[in-house]
Amino acid sequence: MQYLVFRLYGPMASWGEAAVGGDRPSASHPGRSAVLGLLAAALGIKRSEQAQLSTLYQSVQFAVKEYSAGVLVRDYHTAQVPSTDKKRLHRHRKSELSAPGYKLNTVLSSRDYRSDGVWVVAIWLTDKAVVTLAELAEALLKPRFTLYLGRKSCPLAAPLSPKIVEAESLQQALDSDFSPLLNSAEQDSSWLRYPKQSIYYWQGAVDLMQVPAAVIQSRQLWDEPGDRLKWQFSSRIEHQLTVNRER
């Protein structure tokens, strides 16, 4: 089976989870919404182009290998926002801040980031696909829109290095080799503080990893994109496998 694999690394990343109140947590790895958003940006699909987004969503499935979730960093965030005014539409930040002082409110939030995390993503096509892996790979090499790791404040710090591989199992595809971020794989492991275990996350059939089902954990997540303009999401099942990393 063919897979498109690429690597994600940056000094900061944030993989949004369900947010309640002022807390904005980050998952340890990119979810389906984050990966699909990355692909859509690379292809040049805007959030308002719902039909094209839906077509992309139905075309691909994904999996992630977490080499390191990075160090959790929490930012105490303050922002000024104007009071709701049905008579005025703010199209940019400058317009929002031009409101009279007595109409500006301060919003407080706590935002989580992952520092120096490293992940490998594998993409494969469904029977409804209208895009090819080669087209996705080309888009990741020459993206139409700027790519980032969950938030606009989290740029990529290394090439994605997308490549199409043939593998007998999903795990074999995710284990594909990439050039070291530093001088060697050993330096990567030391400087980026790789843990003793690697974690695989994937959607679809449990047996894609070709390992005993007894060692696999599954859980329900709410990161299947629906309407991007309304920020609506539905649930999906994610499987997890943890293995000891080879020395």
C-alpha positions in Angstrom: 0.0 0.0 0.0 1.2 3.5 -0.7 1.5 6.2 1.9 2.5 9.9 1.9 4.7 10.5 4.9 6.2 13.8 6.2 7.7 15.2 9.4 6.5 18.0 11.6 8.9 19.9 13.8 8.9 23.4 15.3 10.1 25.2 18.4 6.4 25.7 19.3 3.3 23.8 18.3 -0.3 23.7 19.6 -2.7 20.9 18.8 -6.1 22.3 20.0 -8.5 20.2 22.0 -12.0 21.0 23.3 -11.7 24.3 25.1 -13.8 25.3 28.1 -13.8 28.9 29.4 -10.4 30.5 29.2 -8.3 27.3 29.0 -6.9 26.4 25.6 -5.2 23.0 26.0 -3.0 21.2 23.5 -3.0 17.5 22.7 0.4 15.7 22.6 0.1 15.1 18.9 -1.7 16.6 15.8 -5.2 15.5 15.4 -7.3 15.0 12.3 -8.5 18.6 12.2 -4.9 19.9 12.4 -3.6 17.5 9.6 -6.5 18.3 7.3 -6.0 22.0 7.9 -2.4 21.7 6.9 -3.2 19.8 3.7 -6.0 22.3 2.9 -3.6 25.3 3.3 -1.0 23.6 1.2 -3.6 23.0 -1.6 -4.8 26.6 -1.3 -8.3 25.8 -0.1 -9.9 28.6 1.9 -12.1 28.0 5.0 -15.1 29.5 3.1 -14.8 26.8 0.4 -16.8 24.2 2.2 -17.4 21.9 -0.7 -13.7 21.6 -1.5 -12.9 21.0 2.1 -15.5 18.3 2.5 -14.1 16.6 -0.6 -10.6 16.6 0.9 -11.9 15.3 4.2 -13.5 12.3 2.5 -10.4 11.6 0.4 -7.8 11.0 3.1 -7.1 9.1 6.3 -4.1 9.7 8.5 -1.8 8.4 11.3 0.9 9.9 13.5 4.1 8.6 15.0 5.1 10.7 18.0 8.8 10.7 18.5 8.5 13.4 21.2 5.5 15.4 22.4 7.9 18.2 23.4 7.9 20.2 26.6 4.5 21.6 27.7 4.6 25.4 27.8 1.7 27.5 29.2 1.1 31.1 28.2 -1.0 33.4 30.3 -2.7 35.4 27.4 -4.5 38.7 27.5 -6.3 40.3 24.6 -8.5 43.3 24.1 -11.8 42.8 22.2 -14.6 45.3 21.5 -18.1 44.9 22.9 -20.7 43.4 20.6 -22.1 46.0 18.3 -24.6 44.9 15.6 -24.2 48.3 13.8 -20.5 47.8 13.2 -18.5 45.0 11.5 -14.8 44.7 12.3 -12.8 43.3 9.4 -9.4 43.5 10.9 -7.5 44.0 14.2 -6.9 47.7 13.7 -10.7 48.2 13.5 -11.3 46.3 16.7 -8.8 48.4 18.6 -10.2 51.7 17.2 -13.3 51.3 19.4 -13.7 53.8 22.2 -11.8 52.7 25.4 -14.9 52.2 27.4 -16.1 49.6 24.8 -13.0 47.5 24.9 -12.9 44.5 27.2 -10.0 42.3 28.3 -10.2 38.6 27.7 -7.9 36.4 29.8 -6.9 32.9 28.7 -4.3 30.2 29.4 -2.9 28.7 26.2 -0.8 25.5 26.0 2.0 24.8 23.5 4.4 22.0 22.8 8.0 23.0 22.6 10.4 20.9 20.4 8.0 18.2 19.6 8.7 15.8 16.6 6.0 13.9 14.7 5.8 11.9 11.5 2.5 11.9 9.7 1.3 9.2 7.2 -1.6 9.9 4.7 -3.4 7.3 2.6 -6.3 7.6 0.3 -9.9 6.4 0.6 -12.0 4.9 -2.2 -13.7 8.4 -2.4 -10.4 10.2 -3.1 -10.4 12.9 -5.8 -6.8 13.9 -5.1 -3.6 11.8 -5.5 -0.7 11.4 -3.1 1.6 12.9 -5.6 -0.6 16.1 -5.8 -0.6 16.3 -2.0 3.2 15.8 -1.9 3.7 18.6 -4.4 1.4 20.9 -2.5 3.4 20.3 0.7 6.6 21.1 -1.1 5.2 24.3 -2.6 2.2 25.3 -0.4 -0.2 27.9 -1.6 -0.8 29.3 2.0 1.7 29.6 4.9 1.8 26.3 6.9 2.0 26.3 10.7 1.8 23.9 13.6 -1.7 24.4 14.9 -1.5 28.2 15.4 -0.2 31.0 13.3 2.4 31.8 16.0 3.9 28.3 15.5 5.8 28.2 12.2 7.6 25.1 10.8 11.3 25.0 11.7 12.3 22.2 9.3 11.3 21.0 5.9 8.3 18.7 5.8 10.3 16.4 3.4 7.2 14.7 2.0 7.7 11.4 0.2 5.6 8.6 -1.1 6.5 5.1 0.3 5.2 1.6 -0.2 4.9 -0.4 3.0 3.4 -3.7 4.1 1.9 -2.0 7.3 1.1 1.4 8.6 3.7 1.1 11.3 6.4 0.4 8.6 5.3 3.6 6.7 5.5 5.7 9.9 9.0 4.3 10.7 10.3 5.8 7.4 13.7 7.5 7.8 14.2 11.2 7.6 17.3 13.3 7.6 18.4 14.4 11.1 17.3 17.7 12.3 20.8 18.2 13.8 24.0 16.5 12.9 22.9 13.0 13.6 19.9 10.9 14.8 21.8 10.5 18.1 22.0 14.3 18.6 18.3 14.6 17.7 17.4 12.0 20.4 19.7 13.7 23.0 19.0 17.4 22.4 15.2 17.0 21.8 14.9 14.6 24.8 13.2 11.7 23.0 11.4 9.5 25.5 12.1 5.8 25.8 8.9 5.0 23.9 7.4 6.0 20.6 3.6 6.3 20.3 1.5 5.6 17.2 -2.0 7.1 16.7 -4.2 6.2 13.8 -7.8 6.1 12.5 -9.6 3.4 10.6 -9.2 -0.4 11.1 -7.5 -1.5 14.3 -5.5 -4.1 12.4 -3.7 -1.5 10.2 -0.7 -1.8 12.5 -0.6 -5.6 12.2 0.0 -6.1 15.9 -2.1 -8.0 18.5 -5.3 -6.1 19.4 -4.6 -6.6 23.1 -1.8 -4.0 23.0 -3.9 -1.3 21.3 -6.0 1.3 23.1 -8.9 3.2 21.6 -10.7 6.4 22.5 -13.3 8.8 21.1 -12.2 12.2 20.0 -14.1 15.3 18.8 -11.8 16.6 16.0 -13.5 15.5 12.8 -14.1 18.8 10.9 -17.6 19.7 9.9 -18.3 23.3 9.1 -15.0 25.3 9.4 -16.7 28.7 9.4 -18.9 27.7 12.3 -16.1 25.6 14.0 -18.3 22.5 14.2 -16.7 19.1 14.8 -17.9 15.5 15.1 -16.5 12.5 16.8 -14.2 9.7 15.6 -12.3 6.8 17.1 -8.5 7.0 17.5 -6.3 4.0 18.2 -3.0 4.1 20.1 0.0 1.8 20.2 3.0 2.4 22.4 6.3 0.7 21.7 9.8 0.8 23.2 12.2 2.8 21.0 15.2 1.1 19.6 18.6 2.3 21.0 
